[in-house]
Amino acid sequence: MTTAHEKKRQGMIVNLPHKTGRTLAQWIAIARRAPVENDAELARWLKSEHGLGHFQARLVVSEARAARCGESR
């Protein structure tokens, strides 16, 4: 990952509670309970049911996947 990309990602994580009222950890917990089959459906669900923006939803999907797979960031 590029440094610019990582800075942008970190900025989104820091701003997530301010913009959505929930932390990344809270969004990951919500994502784990989502009634969907795959990452694309999860992103759509987060946007339609919870009002996340496209990049916020993709961040949550990515981090939820990493948490499922035991990856560390």
C-alpha positions in Angstrom: 0.0 0.0 0.0 1.3 3.4 -0.8 1.9 6.0 1.9 -0.7 8.3 0.5 -3.3 5.5 0.3 -2.5 4.5 3.9 -2.9 8.2 5.1 -6.2 8.4 3.4 -7.4 5.1 4.9 -6.3 6.3 8.4 -8.1 9.6 7.9 -11.3 7.8 7.0 -11.0 5.6 10.1 -10.4 8.6 12.4 -13.3 10.5 10.8 -15.8 7.5 10.8 -17.2 8.1 14.3 -17.7 11.8 13.6 -19.4 11.2 10.2 -21.4 8.1 11.1 -21.7 8.0 14.9 -19.9 4.6 15.0 -16.3 3.5 15.2 -14.8 1.1 12.8 -15.0 -1.7 15.3 -18.7 -1.1 15.7 -19.2 -1.1 11.9 -17.3 -4.4 11.7 -19.6 -5.9 14.3 -22.6 -4.7 12.3 -21.1 -6.1 9.1 -20.7 -9.5 10.7 -24.4 -9.7 11.4 -25.4 -8.5 7.9 -27.9 -10.8 6.0 -25.7 -10.9 2.9 -23.6 -13.5 1.0 -20.6 -11.6 -0.2 -18.6 -8.4 -0.1 -20.4 -6.6 -2.9 -23.7 -7.3 -1.2 -22.3 -6.1 2.1 -21.2 -2.8 0.6 -24.6 -2.3 -1.0 -26.4 -3.2 2.3 -24.2 -0.8 4.3 -25.0 2.0 1.9 -28.7 1.3 1.6 -29.6 0.3 5.2 -27.1 2.5 7.1 -26.4 5.4 4.8 -22.7 4.9 4.5 -20.9 6.5 1.5 -19.3 4.3 -1.1 -15.7 4.6 0.3 -16.9 4.3 3.9 -18.7 1.1 3.0 -15.7 -0.3 1.1 -13.5 0.5 4.1 -15.8 -1.4 6.4 -16.0 -4.4 4.0 -12.2 -4.5 3.6 -11.6 -4.3 7.4 -14.3 -6.9 8.2 -12.8 -9.2 5.6 -9.3 -8.7 7.1 -10.7 -9.4 10.6 -12.4 -12.6 9.3 -9.2 -13.8 7.8 -7.1 -12.9 10.8 -5.0 -10.3 8.8 -3.4 -7.5 10.6 -3.2 -4.0 9.1 
